[in-house]
Amino acid sequence: MTNLNNYLNINIITEKKREYSDLQKILELEFDLEINILSKSRKNIINTNKTNLFIIDLKDPKYFESVVGDSECHYIGLSKKPLSYKGNISNVRIIQMPFRLYDLILYIDNLMQLKIRALGQKVSKDYSYSYDKAIFLNKKTGKKVRLTDMENKFINYLFSSDMPVTKNEILSKVWGYKTDLDTHTLESLVYRIRKKIENDPRNPKIISSIGSKYRIDL
């Protein structure tokens, strides 16, 4: 796993500090950083220079929805009952307990790998792409496209690979901890992106399909 001390700020939100102390220690050892356990979420603990992740004990779904409110942060809700989040923020995951610790660690690592790979811009003669600004620019037409969070992560992940990437790899790396996704979810995302950035979405030149794999070319 990657040392994420310069990239990640993790806080566990729970009133059961003793029950979560073991998880705190394991994550601190795994990612080599300090993790706080707080009884309540506080805005002043958000570090604007890092990616903020809140792991929240879901004692009450309404409490969770009251805490989730910043689209720049990521949230994991730990619940003893099957729950689904109906809000508009895409950076939310609900994990039912008991869960495999490895899955939680893998989700956090995948989240940060996307952030770490997003250094600088991708520029060509005809196009430019900025992960930090979530913008794709067509230099010929001057069309500037603002990408959603998932569109941005998807494009960034394609750029991170020198080879075409399989659909299963994309579902795992871009969506992170998810067990209920199928390829239709990915295909719908690709369809929306092509409509935004391709000159002719029916004959794509930027995001191309090679069998069951995708690649990106500027």
N, C-alpha and C positions, 0 to 999 in steps of 0.2 A: 504494500500500500504506500501511497505518497504522503510525505510529510506536509501537512496542510496548515502549519502554524501561521504562515503569512497570508493565507487566503480565507480562513474559515473562523467564524465566531459561533460557537454552539452554546445554547442555554436549554436546560431541562426545566420545564415548568410543572411543578407538582406540589401538593401539600403533604405528600408522603416521602419525605427526604430520605429516610432510612431505606425504604424499599428500592429507591433508585440510585443509592450510593454505589452499588456494584456496577451498574451500567455506566455510571459516571467514570469510575476508575478504569473500566475496560476501554471506553472510548478515548480517555486521556492517554492511555498507553498506546492504543492503536494509531492515533493521529498525532501524538506528541504535542498536545496543547492543553490549556486549562479550560475546563468546562464548569459552568456555574449551575447550581440547582437553586431555583427561585420558587417562592410560593405564588408569585404573580408576575405576569409579563410587564415589563417597563420599557417605555420608548427610549429612555436614556441609555439602555444597554445595547442599542443597535449601533454597530460599528460601520460607518459609511465607507470605509476603505476595504472592507472584507465582505464576503458572502455570509449572511446571517441565517442560521438554522435554529428553529425552535422545536424541540421535542416535547410534546405536551401530553400529560396524563389526561385522558378524556373521561373525566368523571361525569361530565355533563356536556352534551353536544352544543347547547346554547352558549355555554362558557367558551367552548372552542371557537365558535363563530364570532364571539365578541373579541377574542384575542387576535384572530386572523384578520388583518386589515391592511397590511402593507405588501403590495405586489412585488416589492424589491426583496422581500424576505422569503424564506422557504419554511414550510411547516410540516411536521410529522405528528399526527395524532395517534396515540396508542390507546386502543379501546378493547375492553373485554367482551363487547357485543358488536355484531356486524353493524357498521354505520357507513354512510356515504355523505360526502360533503357536497352541498348543492350550491355553493357560492360560485363566484365568477373568477376567482384567482386560480391559475393553473399550477402554482407552486405549492400544492397541498397534497399530502398523501395520508391515507388512513390505513394503519396497520393493526390487524386484530391480534390480540394476545391469546395464547402464547405464540411467539414468533421465533424464527431462527435468528440468532444474533448476527450470523454471517450475512443475512439478507439486509439487515439494517446497515451494517458496515459497508456492504457493497453499494447500497443506494447512496450513502454519503460520499463514498469514493468516486462513484460515477458522476455525481453532481459536481464535484470539485475538478475532476478531470476535464470536464467541459469548460470550466472557468479558466483552468490553467492553460489550456490549449488556445484560449482566445487572446492571444497577444498580438497587437498590431492589426493591420488591415490586409485584405486580399485585394490586389489591384491588377488590372490588365488594361489593354488599350481601350476596350469598349465598356468595361464595367469596374465598379469598386464595391467592396463589401466591408462593413465595420460591425464586428460583434458587439463592442461596447455600446454603440449607438443604435444597434439593431436596424441598420439601414442598408438597402441594396440600391445602387445607383447605376442607371443606364446612361453612360456618357454621351452616346450618340443622340438620344432623344431628350436627355435631361430629366427623365422620369426618375423620381426618388421614391422608393417604396419603403415604408416602415413595416417591419416584421413583428409578428406576435412572438411571445416568449418561446413557444414550441417550434415555430418556423425558424427562429434564430438558432435555437439549439440544434435543429436538424441540419441546417446549412453548415453550421460550424463543425458538426461532427463529420460531415462529408469532406470538408476541407482538411480535417485532421488525419485522414487516411489517404495513403498514396495509391491504394487499390480500391476497386469497386467494393461496396459494403453490402452484405446480405440484409434482407428485411428483418430477420431475427436479431441480428447484431444491433440494428438501429433501434428496434423496439426495446431491447435490453439497455443499451447505453444512453439513449436520449430520454426515454420515459422513466428509466431507473426501476425502482421496485414496483412492478406491476405484474399481475398474474392473469388479468382478464382482458388483455388487449389482443387483437388479431390483426392480420395484415390489412384489413379494410381501413382500420384507423390510420395506418401509415399512408395508404394509397390516397385517402381523402386529404391528408395533409399535403402530400406531393401535388395533388390536383390543384389545391388552393394556391400553393407557392408558384406553380407554373403559370397560373392565370395572372399572378402579380408581376413576375419578372421576365417571362419569356415573350419574345416578339410574336411567336406563333405557338401557343400552348399545345396545339395538336401535333406540332413537329418540334419538340423541345431540343434545344442545343446546349442549354446550361446544365440542367439536371436530366441526365439520360438514364435509361433503363437498359441493363445488360442481363437478360434472363431474369433471375429473381434478385438482382443486385442493382444498386444505384451508385452513380458517380457524379461529380460536379466538375465542370470546366468553365473557366472564364476566358 
